[in-house]
Amino acid sequence: MFELPRPPLSRQLSRTIGRLGLRPPILPPAVSRFLPNVIEPLGKVPVLRRWLSQLVVNYYGYATSPRPRALTLGSDYTTWRTLTDRTYTGRHLPPATLEQQGKWPDQADVVALFRRDREIKSTDTSVMFMFFAQWFTDSFLRTSRVDHRRNTSNHEIDLCQIYGLTEDRTSMLRSETGGRLKTQQIDGEEFPVFLFEPRQPGASLVVKPEFRGLHDEEFLINTILGDASEEHKDKVFAVGLEHGNATIGQTMMNVVFFREHNRIAGVLEQEYPEWDHARLFDTTRNVMIVLTLKLVVEQYIKHIAPFDFPIETVPFLADGERWNRSNWCAVEFNLLYRWHSLAPDAIGSGADRLEPGEFRNNNPLVLRRGIEALMAQCSRERAGKIGLGNTPRFLVDRSQPGYPSIEERTVALMREARLRSYNEYREAFGLRRLSSFEQLTSDLQLRRRLEKLYENIDHLEWYVGIFAEDYPDYLMMGELLTTMVAHDAFTQALTNPLLARNVFNEATFSRAGLEIIEETNSLGQIVARNSTSPDEVVVEFSC
């Protein structure tokens, strides 16, 4: 995988396409049915796969101007702080003018555009994809609760979900031997240790002394666990992020990657008995982060791409590109990932059916049913279709008076950031401006609602427009949303320092570590090699 040369033609061709703003047209049905038969065999030829991957990555890498961005949410004009202080969230475009803001409709009417009346299923996206997306993005899209202009992110794909955001927090989660994370056995299976001290029924929650300072305890106990069952509170695992037990998806993903860390540490300890605990841990973490990058590019982004295009994690690709800059998450990247419409009305049917309330704060369910069974069930259930009018009501409507819903908070953040119009973002990402709502959507009822609220397509807000876009069945989302996701994902995943030419080598990962990276191609592989029933593992992003 990593020894093949990089053909220079793909770089020059994709740069040229990206800079010219050329984008592929929506394909006729006959062509869209035929293309998968061409793409699949091409992806099996290593040299072609490498060449095509370079082409696609640079195509989207040059979709808009590269970092550094001139502005952040910290200021409306360029300052040294906006160029250096990454505690402020970045932004792609300057803030909207007062004239533009004056044309925004009532916020409640905008929120209502997202409300689901009848669930619309995706074409082939599974609930397992939804849970992976949530787990993945929660690690770097972290809006400050105190000041929404700021973030609490490292801006990197660093697997802080299991390692924590700082080295001090990482040290709390590490065991003292073998490069491993702290572990416990439950019914013969490995899990992270529990966060809270054992307690009598009705007693207050007390964080174990070894984990004091791992999370904001007041926020975790009173807000995140505020409506959790007493059983769940007693089964909260000590993991890297405060939301790491908030859904069954978060718990499943954290347990799987926790197990894989300890498994790899064991492999390295056997291969390199002379290594101390620190080197075993650090090398294992290096391997784990690159495994995450591989899954993000080769399975997650692959599913988002048309026809499951066989994209490859090309090391060293970013080294010679203008978009190779330090990562800095933008507010647009934060908001465009609010794929609330993926959430289904329920998962499964019959006795195994899970209602929305059972998705959240339910570690007891994970322990009772098992990782493999739940992942298989989530892999067989289709998620909702991304778009307006398909967000579950429990995410749109307030659960209690005076406390905004998730969708209300999202629209409010868009307004606070004063984001520019949908058409201005299309232009900034090399796409043609639309001249009418008819070009945006064929849904007559939605079109009439948008026309009533915005009157002119040029007044349409970006966050509404990206979810209003029509798209064919071979896409997972609309044209602008796909372009922006791909640009930010590629330019922030492939700039990871572990993929740099002078870092990606045996000295960083060890020979055994490189072999693990080479042989790992899917999340299902990781689940299976840490399972007591590997033959029963089903983990799919498509269904």
Secondary structure, 3 states (H helix, E strand, C coil): CCCCCCCHHHHHHHHHHHHHCCCCCCCCHHHHHHHHHHHHHHCCCHHHHHHHHHHHHHHHHCCCCCCCCCCECCECCCCHHHHHCCCECECCCCCCCHHHHCCCCCHHHHHHCCECCCCCEEEEEEHHHHHHHHHHHCCCCCECCCCCCEECCCCCCCCHHHHCCCHHHHHHHECCCCCCECEEEECCEEEECECECCCCCCCCCCECHHHCCCCCHHHHHHHHCCCCCHHHHCCCECCCCCCCCCEHHHHHHHHHHHHHHHHHHHHHHHHCCCCCHHHHHHHHHHHHHHHHHHHHHHHHHHHHCHHHCCCCCCCCHHHHCCCCCCCCCEHHHHHHCCCHHHCCCCECCHHHCECHHHHECCHHHHHHHCHHHHHHHHHHCEEECCCCCCECHHHHCCCECCECCHHHHHHHHHHHCCCCEHHHHHHHCCCCCCCCHHHHCCCHHHHHHHHHHHCCHHHCEHHHHHHHCCCCCCCCCCHHHHHHHHHHHHHHHCCCHHHCCCCCCHHHHCHHHHHHHHHCCCHHHHHHCCCCCHHHCCCCCEC
